[in-house]
């Protein structure tokens, strides 16, 4: 079956820069995909690597796609393409096939309540105070704080102040983005493990330090993120929580199947998508919340701007990128 692929670039800036141990994320750019079958059905996709240094590779892969493009030529390519390309093309094929979207039995599912993303550094405590004032101290609240972005002693003092403010109903995730060494990560784990509000340390050590991550996981909960992108085989073997970013994870049909089958300890998180990619994020987050180990997804509310590029209607998003 011949497929017609149209590609349109997009770019937008985050409302405020996001500081992490890996650097500062200020904007997102990539391509929107419109895949049309011979019968006139349309599937939409988005390609935007979280590491924007991968944009040239993604461009080369898009330009190298075979012509004419058919299902038989495209499907074998997907596992060999970069994760962002696999997400865009695999997502478009899933929509063509009615696995998701308007032709699916349940349509696109709505997003559940997500975790609140706290900024790194000294902005964290004022942001937390505003959240607690808005949300109230008795309501369940999941927070994710970006750490390993400032001096460790300073962040430890901020942690003490955070814990003094944190209600008993809250849950706290700390994301180091691979920025700690083993000694530092172990000290943070020992200071938090046993506190009912502590959820996990997310990617506390560099992605390739598997021995250190496994040893730390014996002391308390560790969730992998960047390690899963560095070595996708860990998705099959890591026994703890996995933070999955559909937009850079590869063909989303694989994660869709896992969540539909009730795979535990998967939490989906944003890579700051347009409305086209966000439909997938929300749908998979809703499935995860219906599974055996529900956990608030990482939707980062308030970090992406408003406007037609973030609309639920893919045609509106497509036109906004023109």
VOBA-1610 file (N, C-alpha, C; in pm, whole numbers, padded with zeros to 5 digits, always signed):
BEGIN
Unk+00084-00118+00000Unk+00000+00000+00000Unk+00089+00124+00000Unk+00074+00211-00100Unk+00151+00334-00108Unk+00105+00431+00000Unk+00202+00504+00055Unk+00176+00605+00157Unk+00234+00738+00112Unk+00161+00843+00132Unk+00209+00976+00099Unk+00245+01049+00227Unk+00373+01089+00238Unk+00423+01154+00359Unk+00450+01301+00332Unk+00391+01387+00413Unk+00421+01529+00412Unk+00489+01565+00543Unk+00584+01659+00535Unk+00666+01696+00650Unk+00664+01848+00663Unk+00645+01896+00786Unk+00639+02040+00810Unk+00717+02073+00937Unk+00812+02166+00932Unk+00891+02200+01052Unk+00812+02284+01151Unk+00851+02276+01277Unk+00793+02362+01380Unk+00901+02403+01478Unk+00872+02506+01554Unk+00963+02552+01658Unk+00883+02634+01759Unk+00914+02618+01888Unk+00852+02702+01991Unk+00945+02711+02110Unk+00928+02814+02190Unk+01006+02836+02312Unk+00924+02796+02433Unk+00989+02737+02532Unk+00923+02709+02659Unk+00892+02841+02729Unk+00793+02837+02816Unk+00755+02958+02889Unk+00871+03009+02973Unk+00947+02918+03031Unk+01070+02955+03101Unk+01173+02846+03078Unk+01301+02878+03076Unk+01403+02775+03054Unk+01398+02669+03163Unk+01423+02545+03124Unk+01426+02433+03219Unk+01571+02393+03242Unk+01619+02416+03365Unk+01756+02380+03401Unk+01760+02239+03457Unk+01856+02162+03410Unk+01880+02028+03462Unk+02031+02008+03475Unk+02069+01893+03530Unk+02211+01862+03539Unk+02274+01847+03401Unk+02192+01821+03299Unk+02242+01802+03164Unk+02251+01932+03085Unk+02198+02043+03140Unk+02202+02169+03067Unk+02070+02244+03082Unk+02048+02337+02990Unk+01929+02422+02993Unk+01849+02398+02865Unk+01721+02369+02882Unk+01631+02350+02768Unk+01546+02475+02754Unk+01559+02543+02641Unk+01488+02668+02620Unk+01377+02657+02515Unk+01400+02576+02414Unk+01301+02567+02307Unk+01300+02426+02249Unk+01200+02403+02166Unk+01182+02272+02102Unk+01161+02296+01954Unk+01216+02208+01873Unk+01195+02218+01729Unk+01199+02077+01671Unk+01141+02064+01554Unk+01135+01935+01487Unk+01043+01943+01367Unk+00973+01832+01342Unk+00888+01823+01225Unk+00756+01755+01260Unk+00650+01801+01199Unk+00520+01735+01204Unk+00507+01647+01079Unk+00443+01532+01095Unk+00426+01438+00986Unk+00279+01418+00956Unk+00247+01412+00828Unk+00111+01381+00782Unk+00121+01264+00686Unk+00075+01148+00729Unk+00087+01025+00651Unk-00051+00985+00600Unk-00066+00979+00470Unk-00196+00951+00410Unk-00190+00821+00330Unk-00289+00735+00351Unk-00296+00609+00278Unk-00366+00630+00144Unk-00356+00531+00058Unk-00422+00541-00073Unk-00572+00557-00057Unk-00629+00502+00049Unk-00773+00514+00071Unk-00816+00646+00133Unk-00720+00735+00161Unk-00754+00867+00214Unk-00750+00879+00364Unk-00716+00772+00436Unk-00702+00783+00582Unk-00573+00859+00614Unk-00574+00928+00727Unk-00460+01013+00764Unk-00412+00975+00904Unk-00282+00964+00918Unk-00218+00948+01048Unk-00119+01061+01070Unk-00115+01110+01191Unk-00030+01225+01224Unk+00085+01183+01314Unk+00199+01248+01296Unk+00316+01218+01378Unk+00396+01342+01410Unk+00485+01330+01505Unk+00572+01439+01547Unk+00712+01386+01570Unk+00812+01458+01523Unk+00953+01421+01540Unk+01024+01538+01607Unk+01068+01518+01730Unk+01140+01624+01801Unk+01226+01561+01910Unk+01353+01533+01882Unk+01439+01472+01984Unk+01458+01565+02102Unk+01460+01507+02221Unk+01481+01588+02342Unk+01619+01652+02339Unk+01718+01579+02290Unk+01852+01633+02267Unk+01852+01694+02128Unk+01845+01826+02122Unk+01832+01892+01993Unk+01956+01877+01905Unk+02066+01829+01962Unk+02184+01798+01881Unk+02158+01683+01785Unk+02051+01607+01810Unk+02016+01495+01722Unk+01931+01539+01602Unk+01897+01666+01593Unk+01815+01712+01481Unk+01878+01683+01345Unk+02009+01704+01325Unk+02067+01670+01194Unk+02051+01522+01158Unk+02068+01434+01256Unk+02048+01292+01228Unk+01904+01265+01188Unk+01809+01323+01261Unk+01668+01303+01227Unk+01638+01355+01086Unk+01695+01469+01051Unk+01673+01522+00917Unk+01726+01427+00811Unk+01844+01373+00834Unk+01900+01277+00738Unk+01813+01154+00724Unk+01761+01105+00836Unk+01677+00985+00831Unk+01547+01012+00757Unk+01488+01128+00777Unk+01366+01162+00705Unk+01394+01174+00555Unk+01505+01237+00521Unk+01539+01255+00379Unk+01573+01123+00312Unk+01618+01024+00391Unk+01659+00895+00334Unk+01545+00794+00325Unk+01426+00830+00366Unk+01314+00735+00357Unk+01289+00697+00212Unk+01258+00571+00187Unk+01243+00525+00047Unk+01125+00592-00023Unk+01138+00601-00154Unk+01030+00654-00237Unk+01014+00562-00358Unk+00892+00515-00385Unk+00770+00542-00309Unk+00773+00476-00170Unk+00700+00535-00078Unk+00694+00486+00059Unk+00575+00392+00073Unk+00602+00272+00118Unk+00497+00173+00137Unk+00506+00115+00277Unk+00401+00048+00318Unk+00402-00018+00449Unk+00514-00122+00454Unk+00533-00196+00347Unk+00633-00303+00344Unk+00775-00249+00354Unk+00798-00128+00303Unk+00933-00072+00314Unk+00953+00003+00445Unk+00845+00056+00501Unk+00857+00139+00621Unk+00869+00057+00749Unk+00786-00044+00764Unk+00784-00120+00889Unk+00920-00177+00928Unk+00996-00239+00836Unk+01126-00294+00877Unk+01228-00188+00917Unk+01207-00063+00870Unk+01301+00044+00902Unk+01286+00095+01044Unk+01165+00091+01098Unk+01137+00161+01223Unk+01231+00124+01338Unk+01261-00004+01361Unk+01349-00036+01475Unk+01491+00019+01460Unk+01531+00054+01338Unk+01668+00100+01314Unk+01679+00252+01313Unk+01567+00321+01317Unk+01568+00467+01315Unk+01579+00523+01457Unk+01616+00651+01467Unk+01625+00715+01598Unk+01489+00714+01666Unk+01491+00725+01799Unk+01367+00713+01875Unk+01262+00815+01835Unk+01304+00940+01809Unk+01208+01044+01774Unk+01142+01015+01639Unk+01219+00963+01543Unk+01162+00927+01413Unk+01068+00808+01428Unk+01109+00710+01508Unk+01023+00594+01530Unk+00890+00632+01592Unk+00894+00729+01685Unk+00769+00776+01745Unk+00680+00842+01640Unk+00736+00929+01557Unk+00654+01000+01460Unk+00592+00908+01357Unk+00671+00820+01299Unk+00620+00732+01195Unk+00534+00620+01253Unk+00578+00560+01365Unk+00499+00455+01428Unk+00366+00506+01477Unk+00364+00628+01531Unk+00238+00686+01577Unk+00143+00712+01462Unk+00197+00760+01349Unk+00112+00784+01233Unk+00053+00653+01180Unk+00134+00547+01177Unk+00082+00418+01132Unk-00025+00365+01227Unk-00004+00383+01357Unk-00104+00337+01454Unk-00237+00407+01432Unk-00233+00534+01400Unk-00357+00607+01377Unk-00422+00562+01246Unk-00342+00537+01144Unk-00397+00484+01019Unk-00469+00352+01042Unk-00413+00270+01130Unk-00468+00137+01155Unk-00583+00137+01255Unk-00616+00252+01314Unk-00724+00257+01410Unk-00688+00204+01547Unk-00558+00194+01578Unk-00517+00150+01712Unk-00542+00258+01815Unk-00540+00383+01770Unk-00570+00498+01854Unk-00650+00597+01768Unk-00705+00698+01833Unk-00770+00804+01758Unk-00918+00779+01734Unk-00972+00854+01640Unk-01116+00855+01617Unk-01168+00720+01573Unk-01086+00638+01507Unk-01132+00510+01458Unk-01115+00399+01561Unk-01047+00429+01671Unk-01027+00329+01776Unk-01154+00315+01860Unk-01165+00202+01928Unk-01285+00175+02006Unk-01306+00279+02115Unk-01201+00324+02178Unk-01212+00419+02289Unk-01168+00559+02252Unk-01124+00580+02129Unk-01076+00712+02092Unk-00950+00751+02169Unk-00918+00879+02165Unk-00806+00930+02244Unk-00851+00951+02388Unk-00777+00896+02483Unk-00812+00912+02624Unk-00762+01046+02678Unk-00834+01098+02775Unk-00798+01226+02835Unk-00687+01207+02939Unk-00606+01310+02956Unk-00495+01302+03051Unk-00545+01300+03194Unk-00484+01217+03280Unk-00514+01223+03424Unk-00438+01338+03488Unk-00460+01358+03617Unk-00386+01460+03691Unk-00238+01423+03694Unk-00153+01515+03651Unk-00011+01485+03644Unk+00067+01541+03761Unk+00196+01507+03763Unk+00287+01561+03863Unk+00320+01707+03829Unk+00350+01784+03931Unk+00393+01922+03913Unk+00545+01925+03905Unk+00596+01995+03806Unk+00740+02004+03786Unk+00796+02127+03856Unk+00883+02105+03954Unk+00948+02215+04025Unk+01078+02252+03953Unk+01105+02380+03937Unk+01230+02420+03871Unk+01350+02393+03958Unk+01466+02385+03894Unk+01591+02366+03968Unk+01631+02497+04037Unk+01722+02483+04132Unk+01781+02600+04194Unk+01690+02673+04290Unk+01722+02802+04310Unk+01654+02882+04411Unk+01511+02915+04378Unk+01467+02890+04256Unk+01327+02914+04220Unk+01233+02807+04273Unk+01290+02696+04322Unk+01207+02584+04363Unk+01113+02619+04477Unk+01164+02677+04586Unk+01082+02702+04705Unk+00969+02803+04678Unk+00994+02917+04612Unk+00882+03006+04580Unk+00777+02939+04492Unk+00822+02856+04396Unk+00728+02784+04311Unk+00644+02687+04394Unk+00709+02616+04487Unk+00638+02523+04574Unk+00535+02597+04659Unk+00573+02710+04715Unk+00480+02786+04800Unk+00356+02828+04721Unk+00376+02870+04596Unk+00261+02909+04514Unk+00171+02789+04487Unk+00231+02674+04458Unk+00152+02553+04434Unk+00069+02515+04555Unk+00131+02516+04671Unk+00061+02477+04792Unk-00052+02575+04824Unk-00031+02700+04794Unk-00136+02799+04815Unk-00252+02778+04719Unk-00220+02743+04593Unk-00324+02722+04493Unk-00399+02591+04514Unk-00325+02486+04544Unk-00383+02351+04550Unk-00434+02314+04688Unk-00384+02379+04792Unk-00422+02342+04927Unk-00331+02232+04980Unk-00318+02225+05109Unk-00224+02131+05171Unk-00286+01995+05201Unk-00414+01981+05181Unk-00478+01853+05212Unk-00501+01767+05089Unk-00487+01826+04971Unk-00509+01750+04849Unk-00384+01673+04811Unk-00404+01555+04755Unk-00291+01474+04709Unk-00216+01550+04601Unk-00084+01549+04609Unk-00001+01626+04517Unk+00127+01548+04493Unk+00162+01531+04365Unk+00289+01469+04329Unk+00381+01575+04271Unk+00502+01583+04326Unk+00599+01684+04285Unk+00724+01618+04230Unk+00782+01681+04129Unk+00910+01637+04074Unk+01005+01756+04077Unk+01119+01736+04145Unk+01215+01845+04158Unk+01343+01807+04082Unk+01389+01899+03997Unk+01514+01882+03924Unk+01630+01918+04015Unk+01716+01820+04042Unk+01829+01840+04132Unk+01960+01817+04056Unk+02072+01823+04129Unk+02206+01809+04071Unk+02237+01923+03975Unk+02172+02038+03994Unk+02195+02154+03909Unk+02270+02264+03984Unk+02281+02251+04116Unk+02353+02347+04200Unk+02446+02269+04294Unk+02520+02342+04378Unk+02609+02277+04475Unk+02528+02184+04565Unk+02584+02066+04593Unk+02509+01965+04666Unk+02468+02013+04805Unk+02557+02081+04876Unk+02522+02129+05009Unk+02405+02225+05006Unk+02402+02311+04906Unk+02293+02407+04893Unk+02162+02334+04864Unk+02166+02237+04776Unk+02045+02162+04744Unk+01998+02080+04864Unk+02089+02031+04945Unk+02048+01956+05064Unk+01974+02047+05162Unk+02018+02172+05174Unk+01948+02265+05261Unk+01809+02298+05205Unk+01800+02312+05072Unk+01669+02335+05010Unk+01577+02214+05031Unk+01636+02095+05027Unk+01556+01975+05050Unk+01494+01978+05190Unk+01573+02017+05290Unk+01520+02024+05426Unk+01402+02120+05434Unk+01414+02233+05367Unk+01305+02331+05368Unk+01184+02279+05290Unk+01211+02208+05182Unk+01101+02149+05104Unk+01024+02049+05190Unk+01096+01961+05261Unk+01030+01858+05340Unk+00953+01918+05456Unk+00999+02032+05508Unk+00925+02099+05614Unk+00790+02151+05564Unk+00785+02190+05436Unk+00663+02244+05379Unk+00570+02135+05324Unk+00625+02021+05291Unk+00554+01920+05213Unk+00445+01851+05298Unk+00320+01852+05252Unk+00213+01786+05328Unk+00233+01635+05335Unk+00169+01573+05431Unk+00180+01428+05447Unk+00117+01352+05332Unk+00027+01418+05258Unk-00041+01352+05145Unk+00037+01362+05015Unk+00148+01435+05014Unk+00223+01459+04891Unk+00320+01345+04862Unk+00363+01340+04736Unk+00465+01245+04692Unk+00574+01324+04621Unk+00700+01288+04648Unk+00813+01364+04595Unk+00904+01273+04512Unk+00933+01318+04390Unk+01030+01253+04303Unk+01145+01350+04281Unk+01267+01300+04289Unk+01385+01382+04266Unk+01455+01334+04140Unk+01474+01424+04044Unk+01532+01389+03916Unk+01669+01454+03902Unk+01773+01371+03906Unk+01910+01421+03896Unk+01962+01421+03753Unk+01887+01366+03659Unk+01930+01361+03518Unk+02072+01308+03503Unk+02106+01209+03585Unk+02238+01146+03575Unk+02351+01229+03631Unk+02320+01332+03712Unk+02422+01427+03752Unk+02494+01399+03882Unk+02460+01293+03955Unk+02527+01263+04081Unk+02633+01154+04064Unk+02726+01149+04157Unk+02814+01032+04168Unk+02752+00936+04270Unk+02814+00821+04288Unk+02754+00718+04374Unk+02744+00764+04519Unk+02846+00832+04570Unk+02845+00876+04709Unk+02732+00974+04735Unk+02716+01069+04646Unk+02611+01170+04661Unk+02473+01106+04652Unk+02454+01020+04553Unk+02324+00956+04536Unk+02287+00873+04658Unk+02384+00801+04714Unk+02357+00718+04830Unk+02319+00804+04951Unk+02386+00919+04966Unk+02353+01007+05078Unk+02210+01059+05067Unk+02167+01098+04948Unk+02030+01144+04928Unk+01931+01031+04953Unk+01962+00913+04905Unk+01872+00800+04926Unk+01855+00772+05075Unk+01963+00769+05149Unk+01954+00738+05292Unk+01878+00845+05369Unk+01883+00969+05321Unk+01813+01076+05391Unk+01663+01073+05365Unk+01621+01003+05261Unk+01480+01006+05221Unk+01408+00872+05237Unk+01478+00762+05222Unk+01413+00633+05226Unk+01346+00613+05363Unk+01228+00561+05362Unk+01151+00545+05485Unk+01048+00654+05505Unk+01065+00768+05438Unk+00965+00875+05444Unk+00853+00840+05347Unk+00731+00833+05396Unk+00618+00791+05313Unk+00593+00885+05196Unk+00645+01005+05203Unk+00624+01101+05094Unk+00724+01081+04980Unk+00829+01007+05002Unk+00935+00987+04902Unk+00893+00880+04803Unk+00894+00916+04674Unk+00854+00822+04569Unk+00976+00750+04510Unk+01072+00827+04457Unk+01191+00765+04399Unk+01294+00871+04362Unk+01417+00822+04341Unk+01522+00900+04276Unk+01518+00863+04128Unk+01507+00964+04044Unk+01499+00940+03900Unk+01636+00966+03835Unk+01687+00864+03768Unk+01817+00869+03702Unk+01921+00940+03789Unk+01949+00885+03907Unk+02043+00952+03998Unk+02188+00946+03951Unk+02223+00846+03871Unk+02361+00826+03827Unk+02368+00831+03675Unk+02487+00848+03618Unk+02500+00851+03471Unk+02438+00728+03406Unk+02386+00744+03286Unk+02311+00635+03222Unk+02389+00505+03205Unk+02521+00514+03192Unk+02598+00392+03167Unk+02648+00327+03297Unk+02617+00383+03413Unk+02661+00324+03541Unk+02555+00224+03590Unk+02544+00114+03519Unk+02440+00017+03554Unk+02467-00048+03690Unk+02594-00080+03717Unk+02626-00143+03846Unk+02589-00050+03961Unk+02621+00079+03947Unk+02587+00174+04051Unk+02437+00190+04070Unk+02364+00190+03961Unk+02218+00203+03968Unk+02156+00081+04035Unk+02206-00037+04001Unk+02152-00158+04061Unk+02183-00163+04210Unk+02304-00121+04248Unk+02341-00120+04390Unk+02256-00019+04467Unk+02234+00097+04409Unk+02153+00199+04475Unk+02008+00152+04490Unk+01958+00080+04389Unk+01820+00032+04394Unk+01798-00069+04505Unk+01905-00128+04558Unk+01892-00218+04672Unk+01866-00139+04801Unk+01895-00009+04799Unk+01877+00075+04917Unk+01741+00145+04919Unk+01682+00165+04801Unk+01555+00234+04792Unk+01511+00248+04647Unk+01398+00312+04622Unk+01341+00315+04486Unk+01420+00402+04390Unk+01454+00344+04276Unk+01525+00413+04168Unk+01445+00395+04040Unk+01419+00506+03971Unk+01351+00502+03842Unk+01450+00540+03733Unk+01452+00464+03626Unk+01542+00492+03514Unk+01473+00578+03411Unk+01551+00666+03348Unk+01503+00752+03240Unk+01604+00749+03126Unk+01710+00829+03137Unk+01809+00836+03029Unk+01875+00701+03002Unk+01888+00617+03104Unk+01947+00484+03082Unk+01866+00403+02981Unk+01734+00421+02984Unk+01648+00346+02894Unk+01665+00391+02749Unk+01698+00519+02732Unk+01724+00568+02596Unk+01863+00525+02549Unk+01959+00522+02641Unk+02094+00481+02606Unk+02098+00332+02571Unk+02026+00251+02648Unk+02025+00106+02626Unk+01882+00055+02635Unk+01809+00053+02522Unk+01668+00012+02524Unk+01646-00129+02578Unk+01750-00212+02582Unk+01733-00348+02635Unk+01694-00346+02782Unk+01728-00237+02853Unk+01691-00226+02994Unk+01540-00220+03014Unk+01467-00182+02909Unk+01321-00179+02920Unk+01263-00318+02947Unk+01339-00420+02910Unk+01294-00557+02932Unk+01347-00618+03061Unk+01450-00556+03121Unk+01517-00622+03234Unk+01514-00542+03364Unk+01500-00409+03357Unk+01504-00331+03482Unk+01382-00363+03567Unk+01400-00404+03692Unk+01288-00451+03774Unk+01208-00340+03842Unk+01259-00218+03840Unk+01192-00108+03909Unk+01114-00019+03814Unk+01092+00104+03859Unk+01015+00199+03780Unk+01092+00244+03656Unk+01016+00266+03550Unk+01071+00319+03425Unk+00996+00447+03389Unk+01071+00553+03365Unk+01013+00678+03316Unk+01024+00675+03164Unk+00911+00663+03100Unk+00909+00648+02954Unk+00863+00778+02888Unk+00941+00825+02795Unk+00909+00947+02720Unk+00868+00905+02579Unk+00739+00890+02555Unk+00695+00837+02425Unk+00753+00910+02306Unk+00768+01043+02314Unk+00810+01121+02199Unk+00951+01090+02154Unk+01032+01027+02239Unk+01169+00993+02201Unk+01199+00845+02223Unk+01094+00769+02249Unk+01106+00629+02292Unk+01106+00530+02176Unk+01080+00578+02055Unk+01064+00487+01943Unk+00916+00460+01914Unk+00891+00358+01837Unk+00756+00322+01794Unk+00662+00312+01914Unk+00561+00400+01924Unk+00476+00400+02044Unk+00381+00281+02051Unk+00369+00206+01943Unk+00281+00089+01946Unk+00329-00015+02046Unk+00461-00018+02072Unk+00515-00116+02167Unk+00472-00082+02309Unk+00488+00045+02348Unk+00445+00086+02482Unk+00294+00080+02495Unk+00223+00114+02388Unk+00077+00103+02388Unk+00034-00040+02420Unk+00096-00137+02357Unk+00062-00277+02382Unk+00093-00317+02526Unk+00210-00274+02576Unk+00248-00310+02713Unk+00148-00256+02814Unk+00107-00131+02797Unk+00014-00070+02891Unk-00125-00130+02879Unk-00165-00163+02759Unk-00295-00229+02742Unk-00297-00366+02807Unk-00180-00430+02815Unk-00168-00562+02879Unk-00141-00552+03028Unk-00135-00430+03082Unk-00119-00412+03226Unk+00023-00421+03277Unk+00121-00382+03195Unk+00260-00384+03241Unk+00277-00287+03358Unk+00333-00332+03471Unk+00345-00245+03589Unk+00468-00156+03583Unk+00470-00059+03674Unk+00585+00028+03700Unk+00636+00100+03574Unk+00541+00151+03498Unk+00573+00239+03385Unk+00507+00375+03412Unk+00583+00482+03400Unk+00529+00616+03418Unk+00570+00698+03297Unk+00473+00755+03226Unk+00506+00830+03106Unk+00532+00976+03141Unk+00621+01037+03063Unk+00664+01174+03091Unk+00681+01250+02961Unk+00666+01381+02970Unk+00669+01466+02852Unk+00811+01491+02802Unk+00821+01515+02673Unk+00940+01571+02611Unk+00906+01708+02554Unk+00796+01767+02603Unk+00748+01898+02561Unk+00705+01896+02415Unk+00588+01835+02393Unk+00538+01808+02259Unk+00441+01916+02211Unk+00417+01918+02080Unk+00305+01993+02025Unk+00177+01915+02054Unk+00064+01968+02007Unk-00062+01899+02029Unk-00067+01762+01967Unk+00007+01739+01859Unk+00006+01608+01793Unk+00073+01503+01881Unk+00191+01533+01932Unk+00257+01438+02020Unk+00190+01428+02155Unk+00129+01536+02200Unk+00066+01537+02332Unk-00052+01441+02338Unk-00121+01419+02224Unk-00232+01323+02224Unk-00184+01186+02269Unk-00067+01146+02220Unk-00010+01018+02260Unk+00028+01018+02409Unk+00092+01126+02453Unk+00132+01135+02594Unk+00011+01119+02685Unk-00097+01190+02655Unk-00216+01185+02739Unk-00282+01047+02732Unk-00287+00988+02614Unk-00352+00857+02598Unk-00277+00750+02676Unk-00145+00748+02663Unk-00066+00647+02734Unk-00067+00672+02884Unk-00070+00799+02924Unk-00078+00829+03068Unk-00208+00778+03126Unk-00318+00795+03053Unk-00447+00746+03101Unk-00447+00594+03114Unk-00387+00525+03017Unk-00378+00379+03025Unk-00296+00336+03146Unk-00185+00406+03172Unk-00101+00370+03285Unk-00175+00388+03417Unk-00255+00492+03425Unk-00331+00517+03548Unk-00439+00412+03570Unk-00480+00345+03465Unk-00579+00238+03477Unk-00515+00103+03507Unk-00381+00098+03506Unk-00310-00028+03523Unk-00288-00064+03669Unk-00204-00164+03694Unk-00186-00217+03830Unk-00104-00127+03920Unk-00024-00034+03864Unk+00061+00053+03946Unk+00044+00199+03901Unk-00072+00258+03927Unk-00095+00396+03881Unk+00002+00494+03946Unk+00051+00587+03865Unk+00141+00692+03915Unk+00118+00816+03830Unk+00117+00932+03894Unk+00091+01057+03823Unk+00193+01075+03711Unk+00149+01099+03589Unk+00243+01117+03478Unk+00315+01251+03486Unk+00427+01258+03415Unk+00504+01382+03412Unk+00461+01468+03294Unk+00356+01546+03312Unk+00301+01626+03202Unk+00356+01768+03200Unk+00428+01809+03305Unk+00488+01942+03314Unk+00390+02054+03279Unk+00276+02061+03349Unk+00180+02167+03318Unk+00241+02306+03341Unk+00209+02397+03250Unk+00254+02534+03265Unk+00390+02564+03205Unk+00454+02465+03142Unk+00587+02490+03085Unk+00582+02515+02934Unk+00479+02465+02867Unk+00463+02492+02724Unk+00365+02607+02705Unk+00383+02690+02603Unk+00289+02801+02581Unk+00155+02750+02531Unk+00057+02840+02534Unk-00074+02809+02478Unk-00075+02846+02330Unk-00183+02810+02260Unk-00196+02848+02120Unk-00230+02730+02032Unk-00254+02754+01904Unk-00300+02648+01813Unk-00198+02536+01793Unk-00070+02562+01814Unk+00030+02456+01798Unk+00013+02346+01902Unk-00066+02373+02007Unk-00085+02277+02115Unk-00231+02233+02125Unk-00302+02249+02016Unk-00443+02211+02009Unk-00458+02059+02000Unk-00574+02007+02042Unk-00601+01864+02030Unk-00629+01822+01887Unk-00665+01916+01801Unk-00698+01886+01661Unk-00570+01890+01579Unk-00525+01777+01524Unk-00398+01775+01452Unk-00396+01864+01328Unk-00510+01881+01264Unk-00514+01969+01147Unk-00484+02113+01186Unk-00536+02155+01302Unk-00507+02289+01352Unk-00359+02303+01383Unk-00300+02202+01445Unk-00156+02204+01476Unk-00075+02214+01348Unk-00112+02135+01250Unk-00043+02133+01120Unk-00044+02273+01056Unk-00158+02335+01057Unk-00171+02467+00996Unk-00096+02572+01076Unk-00090+02555+01209Unk-00019+02653+01292Unk+00130+02650+01270Unk+00183+02536+01224Unk+00326+02523+01201Unk+00368+02580+01067Unk+00272+02616+00982Unk+00304+02665+00848Unk+00376+02799+00854
//
